[in-house]
């Protein structure tokens, strides 16, 4: 009987497929990881512009921005229009960096670099570039301001000429019209200044762009200096309450703090 069971067991084994003698199963395929997306290279022009435009207005941020521009503007493969815009924005960056720096010598050195960058923008653009001309002229004026009021007065003619050239290139370049208004307000009447002309310039900007808050700040300052405190307060409050500022980043970084400072001075 035991032998019969043994025979049956042996028959059972023989009748099964010979799994042990077949080829081993292929190893399990590991789960494939999704291909990683290549990291897009940052455009140094865009990175620098964003730092100046929207980043904090401090020396660290501005120094990084001007270094990015300086390191990439020599790339002649870029279109001339891009390079001209880059040089113009570099001029803006140098001016703001000068404004937050300490010591007249350091400030003037930065403003001089800004003036040169603005001129380079005009050159690369073929002779006409509103941003380049504006920032070249603005840096020039700031050099004069830093050296003293007499130097600034001697520059008034060149400053007016530069801003009028900007407006001839772009009649809606509001910062240029603002600057002409600031000159008229700052310069004594005997030297060619005029508060009436300043106010007309500011109102012309606001006629063209009712949400240009930098001009509202200048109107508030003008009215304060004229002793018209209620009007000054109204303009300053209008800046703070603005919901659709044209230059949103400038509104946040400069115009609202300036308006709040004016309101504090009016108390």
Buried (B, 14 or more C-beta within 10 A) or exposed (E): EEEEEEEEEEEEEEEEEEEEEEEEEEEEEEEEEEEEEEEEEEEBBEBBBBBBBEBEBEBEBBBBBBEBBBEBBEEEEBEEEBBBBBBBBBBBBBBBBBBBBEEEEEBBBBBBBBBBBBBBBBEBBEEEBBBBBBBBBBBBBBBBBBBEEEEBBEBBEEBBEBBEBBBEBBEEBBBBBBBBBBBBBBBEEEEBBBBEBBBEBBEBBBEEBEBBBBBBBBBBBBBBEEEBEEBBBBBBBBBBEBEEBBBBBBBEBBBBBBBBEBBEEBE
